[in-house]
Amino acid sequence: MKNRSKQRHEANSTFRILMNESTRRLKLSSKKLGSCIEKARPYYESLEKAKVAQLECQAATLKYQRANEIHAAAKETVALAEQRFMSNSHEWQFDNAWQEMLNHATIKVMDAEKQKAESGAEHQKKAKVFEEAEKKH
């Protein structure tokens, strides 16, 4: 028990000595570099803002690309449904099931179009923010 207490006391003493020495070195470095750090801070802050803006712009780009792909696929679905109906118009009757399917596909196109427009606008906004952040640093 005494041995552990002694070891703990020695470890605490060593820690305090190291802590004091590290604090002294840090203060000395801060004194030497203090004005340099303050002068460089705005640059590094603007650099960080530019990195964040770039990441947000990239995310908006991916979102826009996905919306564009979904829109193209939805348009293709409608076109194929219409083409199938027209090619078999002599056999098919214009029934409720086909109309329901076409309505669903058309709604999907409209939703995808809306999402594409929204994500495109968001991408433009994020790209502008990134461009401005790049100019500042």
C-alpha positions in Angstrom: 0.0 0.0 0.0 2.8 2.4 0.9 4.6 1.5 -2.2 1.7 2.4 -4.4 1.2 5.7 -2.5 4.8 6.5 -3.0 4.6 5.7 -6.8 1.5 7.8 -7.1 3.2 10.7 -5.3 6.3 10.4 -7.5 4.1 10.3 -10.7 2.2 13.4 -9.5 5.5 15.2 -8.8 6.9 14.2 -12.3 3.6 15.4 -13.9 3.8 18.8 -12.1 7.4 19.3 -13.1 6.6 18.4 -16.8 3.5 20.6 -16.7 5.4 23.6 -15.4 8.2 23.1 -17.9 5.7 22.8 -20.8 3.8 25.8 -19.7 7.0 27.8 -19.4 8.1 26.8 -23.0 4.6 27.5 -24.3 4.6 31.0 -22.8 8.1 31.6 -24.2 7.0 30.5 -27.7 3.9 32.6 -27.4 5.9 35.6 -26.5 8.3 35.1 -29.4 5.5 34.3 -32.0 2.7 36.3 -30.5 2.4 39.0 -33.1 3.1 36.6 -35.9 0.2 34.4 -34.7 -2.1 37.3 -34.5 -1.1 38.6 -38.0 -1.5 35.1 -39.6 -4.8 34.3 -37.8 -7.1 36.1 -40.4 -5.5 34.2 -43.3 -5.9 30.8 -41.7 -9.5 31.6 -40.6 -10.4 32.6 -44.2 -8.6 29.5 -45.4 -10.8 27.4 -43.1 -13.9 29.1 -44.3 -12.9 28.5 -47.9 -12.4 24.8 -47.1 -15.9 24.6 -45.5 -17.4 26.4 -48.4 -15.7 24.0 -50.8 -17.1 21.0 -49.0 -20.6 22.5 -49.0 -20.3 23.3 -52.7 -19.2 19.7 -53.4 -22.1 18.3 -51.4 -24.5 20.6 -53.3 -23.0 19.5 -56.6 -23.6 15.8 -55.8 -27.2 16.6 -54.7 -27.8 18.4 -58.0 -26.3 15.5 -60.0 -28.6 13.0 -58.2 -31.6 15.2 -58.8 -30.7 15.5 -62.5 -30.3 11.7 -62.8 -33.7 11.1 -61.1 -35.4 13.6 -63.3 -33.9 12.0 -66.5 -35.0 8.5 -65.3 -38.5 9.7 -64.5 -38.8 11.4 -67.9 -37.6 8.2 -69.6 -40.3 6.2 -67.7 -43.0 8.5 -69.0 -41.7 8.4 -72.5 -41.5 4.6 -72.5 -45.0 4.3 -71.1 -46.4 6.6 -73.8 -44.4 4.8 -76.5 -45.7 1.4 -75.4 -49.2 2.7 -75.4 -48.9 4.2 -78.9 -47.2 1.2 -80.4 -50.0 -1.1 -79.0 -52.8 1.3 -79.4 -54.7 -1.0 -81.7 -54.6 -3.7 -79.0 -54.8 -1.7 -75.8 -57.6 0.3 -74.5 -57.1 3.4 -72.5 -57.9 1.9 -69.1 -57.7 3.2 -65.6 -54.7 1.2 -64.6 -52.6 2.6 -67.5 -53.8 6.1 -66.7 -52.9 5.6 -63.0 -49.4 4.4 -63.9 -48.9 7.4 -66.3 -50.2 9.8 -63.7 -47.8 8.4 -61.1 -44.9 8.7 -63.6 -45.8 12.2 -64.5 -46.0 13.2 -60.8 -42.6 11.7 -60.3 -41.3 13.8 -63.2 -42.7 17.0 -61.8 -41.3 16.2 -58.3 -37.9 15.4 -59.8 -38.1 18.6 -61.8 -38.8 20.6 -58.6 -36.0 18.9 -56.7 -33.6 19.5 -59.7 -34.5 23.2 -59.7 -34.1 23.6 -55.9 -30.8 21.7 -55.8 -29.5 23.7 -58.8 -30.3 27.0 -57.0 -28.6 25.7 -53.8 -25.6 24.6 -55.9 -25.4 28.1 -57.4 -25.6 29.7 -54.0 -22.9 27.4 -52.5 -20.6 28.0 -55.5 -20.9 31.7 -55.1 -20.1 31.5 -51.3 -17.1 29.3 -52.2 -15.9 31.7 -54.9 -16.2 34.7 -52.4 -14.3 32.7 -49.8 -11.5 31.9 -52.3 -11.1 35.6 -53.2 -10.7 36.5 -49.5 -7.8 34.3 -48.8 
